[in-house]
Amino acid sequence: MIVGALAFYMFAFVTVAAGVLVISSRNPVHSVLFLILAFFNSAGLFVLLGAEFLAMILVVVYVGAVAVLFMFVVMMLDINFTALRSGFLQYLPLGGLVGLILLAELLVVAGGWQSIAGGAKMAQAAAPLAKGVTNTHALGQLIYTHNVYLFQAAGLILLVAMIGAIVLTHRRRVDVKRQRIADQNARGTDTVEVRKVEVGKGI
């Protein structure tokens, strides 16, 4: 139990600290790195609670979606890719530090699972489930049965956020010529004259 408590305080502290650094960092690259760190630590908290499925979804989906988030940041802030690539070595120490922290936390989680008395897993000790009900099944019952309206509300919020990001990043250039079918049809038939040209003769 001591190992589990230490792991919880470590994950919680790093999660809160990473969240503060996400919103306080001026460099968007640093913010994305701290956001990845916060996601990994949140996944560790889910593992301690016995929700392995949520931890896996958090790492696979949200950490994978960080690339899309970074794309929106680049589109909105108009970051120079050449300068970004040239400054790769500046971000290497910070990225290495984040990687070392994640590695240490993974080792703590693996050690905590092995140190539980009797060989029982931490998930079973923290959140026991009924017989015949898997973790994923229990999660599905909780979300899609008891909290279905809250789940739908969260989906609507994400939809509004996605539409807002698209509207903010959409730019309409005025110096590009585009075909406008309505304007062409409104010009009438005066601009085009059809003539029947005889064989062997010109117009």
C-alpha positions in Angstrom: 0.0 0.0 0.0 2.9 2.3 0.6 4.2 1.9 -2.9 0.7 2.6 -4.3 0.4 5.8 -2.2 3.8 7.0 -3.3 2.9 6.3 -6.9 -0.3 8.2 -6.6 1.3 11.3 -5.1 4.0 11.2 -7.7 1.6 10.9 -10.6 -0.7 13.6 -9.1 2.1 16.1 -8.5 3.6 15.7 -12.0 0.1 15.9 -13.6 -0.7 19.2 -11.8 2.7 20.6 -12.5 2.6 19.6 -16.2 -0.9 21.2 -16.5 0.4 24.5 -15.0 3.4 24.4 -17.4 1.1 23.8 -20.4 -0.8 27.1 -19.9 2.3 29.1 -18.7 4.8 28.2 -21.4 5.2 30.8 -24.1 6.7 28.3 -26.6 3.9 26.1 -28.2 6.4 23.2 -28.6 7.1 23.2 -24.9 3.4 23.3 -24.2 2.8 20.2 -26.3 5.6 18.3 -24.5 4.2 19.2 -21.1 0.7 18.2 -22.4 2.0 14.8 -23.4 3.6 14.4 -19.9 0.2 15.3 -18.3 -1.6 12.7 -20.4 0.9 10.0 -19.4 0.6 10.8 -15.7 -3.2 10.8 -15.9 -3.0 7.4 -17.5 -0.8 6.3 -14.6 -3.6 7.5 -12.2 -6.1 5.5 -14.1 -3.9 2.4 -13.8 -3.8 2.9 -10.0 -7.6 3.1 -10.0 -7.9 -0.2 -11.8 -9.1 1.4 -15.1 -6.6 0.0 -17.5 -8.9 0.5 -20.5 -9.1 4.2 -19.8 -5.4 4.4 -19.3 -4.8 2.8 -22.7 -7.4 5.0 -24.4 -5.8 8.1 -22.9 -2.3 7.2 -24.2 -3.4 5.9 -27.6 -6.0 8.4 -28.5 -5.1 11.6 -26.7 -1.3 11.4 -27.0 -1.8 10.5 -30.7 -4.1 13.5 -31.1 -1.4 15.8 -29.8 0.0 15.8 -33.3 -3.4 17.2 -34.6 -3.4 19.8 -31.8 0.2 20.8 -32.7 -1.0 21.2 -36.3 -3.8 23.6 -35.3 -1.3 25.6 -33.2 1.1 25.9 -36.2 -1.8 27.0 -38.4 -3.1 29.6 -36.0 0.3 31.0 -35.0 2.0 30.7 -38.5 5.2 29.2 -37.1 8.1 29.1 -39.5 8.9 25.4 -40.1 12.5 26.2 -41.2 13.3 28.0 -37.9 11.5 25.2 -36.0 13.7 22.5 -37.6 16.8 24.5 -37.0 16.0 24.8 -33.3 15.6 21.1 -32.8 18.6 20.9 -30.5 17.2 23.5 -28.2 14.2 21.3 -27.4 16.3 18.1 -27.0 17.2 18.6 -23.3 13.5 19.3 -22.4 12.3 16.3 -24.4 15.0 14.1 -22.9 13.9 15.2 -19.4 10.3 14.4 -20.1 11.3 11.0 -21.5 13.3 10.2 -18.4 10.4 11.1 -16.1 8.0 8.9 -18.1 10.5 6.0 -17.9 10.9 6.4 -14.2 7.1 6.4 -13.7 6.7 3.3 -15.9 9.2 1.5 -13.7 7.4 2.6 -10.6 4.1 1.3 -12.0 5.7 -2.0 -13.0 7.3 -2.4 -9.5 4.1 -1.5 -7.7 2.2 -4.3 -9.6 4.8 -6.8 -8.6 5.0 -5.8 -4.9 1.4 -6.4 -4.1 1.1 -9.2 -1.5 -0.1 -12.6 -2.7 0.5 -11.8 -6.4 -2.8 -9.8 -6.7 -2.7 -7.0 -9.2 -3.1 -3.4 -8.1 -6.2 -3.1 -10.2 -7.9 -5.8 -8.4 -6.9 -4.4 -5.0 -7.9 -0.9 -5.8 -11.2 -1.5 -7.7 -12.6 -5.0 -7.4 -15.2 -6.0 -10.0 -18.0 -8.4 -9.9 -17.5 -11.9 -11.1 -18.0 -12.3 -14.9 -17.8 -8.6 -15.5 -14.7 -7.2 -17.2 -13.3 -3.7 -16.7 -14.4 -2.6 -20.2 -17.9 -4.0 -19.7 -18.3 -2.2 -16.4 -17.1 1.0 -18.0 -19.5 0.7 -20.9 -22.4 0.2 -18.5 -21.4 3.3 -16.5 -20.9 5.6 -19.5 -23.6 4.4 -22.0 -26.3 3.5 -19.4 -26.1 5.6 -16.3 -24.3 8.7 -17.7 -25.4 8.7 -21.3 -26.7 12.3 -21.3 -23.4 13.6 -19.8 -21.6 11.6 -22.5 -23.6 13.1 -25.2 -23.1 16.6 -23.8 -19.3 16.0 -23.8 -19.5 15.0 -27.4 -21.4 18.2 -28.3 -18.7 20.3 -26.5 -16.0 18.5 -28.5 -17.9 19.1 -31.7 -18.2 22.9 -31.0 -14.5 23.0 -30.2 -13.7 21.3 -33.5 -15.9 23.6 -35.5 -14.4 26.6 -33.8 -10.8 25.5 -34.5 -11.7 25.0 -38.2 -13.4 28.5 -38.4 -10.4 30.1 -36.7 -7.9 28.5 -39.0 -9.8 28.9 -42.3 -8.4 31.7 -44.4 -10.1 33.0 -47.6 -7.5 34.5 -50.0 -8.8 37.3 -52.1 -6.0 37.2 -54.7 -7.0 33.7 -56.0 -9.4 33.5 -58.9 -12.2 31.1 -58.4 -15.0 29.9 -60.7 -18.4 31.2 -59.7 -21.2 29.4 -61.5 -23.9 31.8 -60.3 -22.1 34.8 -61.8 -21.5 33.0 -65.1 -25.2 32.1 -65.4 -26.3 35.6 -64.5 -24.4 37.1 -67.5 -26.9 35.9 -69.9 -26.4 34.9 -73.6 -25.1 38.3 -74.9 -21.5 37.3 -74.2 -21.6 34.2 -76.4 -22.6 34.1 -80.1 -23.0 30.9 -81.9 -22.3 31.0 -85.7 -22.7 28.3 -88.3 -19.5 28.2 -90.4 -19.9 26.9 -93.9 -17.5 24.3 -95.2 -14.4 25.9 -96.8 -15.2 29.4 -95.6 -14.2 31.3 -92.5 -16.2 33.6 -90.3 
